[in-house]
Amino acid sequence: MQKSLKDVDAYIKAAPRMARGKLIEIRNIIKSIAPKAEERISYGMPYYSYKGRLAYFAYAKHHL
């Protein structure tokens, strides 16, 4: 995982092909539940903030 990625689109694009569908699914779930949450990269992974920390997600070698 690269900390230099600037946004969630770049993070998902840089992920292994097999993980991308699930990453998009997780992103869509978060956005549907918390549409006002601010989306950004923090600690090298997608981060959502709404009145504080809401959610992070990431991929690893054997899990999301």
N, C-alpha and C positions, 0 to 999 in steps of 0.2 A: 504494500500500500504506500502511496506517495503522499507526503505531506504538502507538496508543492501544488497540488491540484486546486484550482480556483473555485469550482462550483460542483454541484451534485451531478450535473450532466457529464462533466469531465471525469468524475469519479466512476460513474457507471460505465462509461466508454472504456476506461482503463481496466475495468474488472475482467476476469476471465469470462469468455463467452458463455460458459455453462451457468455462471452466477447472475448474469445480467437480467434475465427474466424475473428472477426472485427479487433482485434489488429494486427493479422497477415496480413490482407488485407491493413491496414494503413501502416504497416512497408514495405510491398512490393511496395506500391505506392511511398513512399518516396525513397526507394532504386532504383526504376526504373527511377525516375525523377532526382535524384542526386546520381549516383553510386559512386562518389568519396567522399561523405559525411562520416565523421567519426561517428560511432555508439557507444554510451555509455550510462550510467545511470547518470543522474544529477537531483538533488532534488527528488530522489526516482522514477523517471520515464524515459522512453526512450528519448534520446536526440540525435540530429543529428547536426553536425557542418561542415560547409564548408565555409571558408572565413568568419567565424563568426557564430552566432546562426542561424540555419536554421529552425528546427522544434522540438517540443516536442509532445508527446501524452501520454494519461493516461486513466485509467478506474476509475469510481466512482460507487457509489451504483446504480444510475439511468441513467448514461450516460457515453459516451466515450469522 
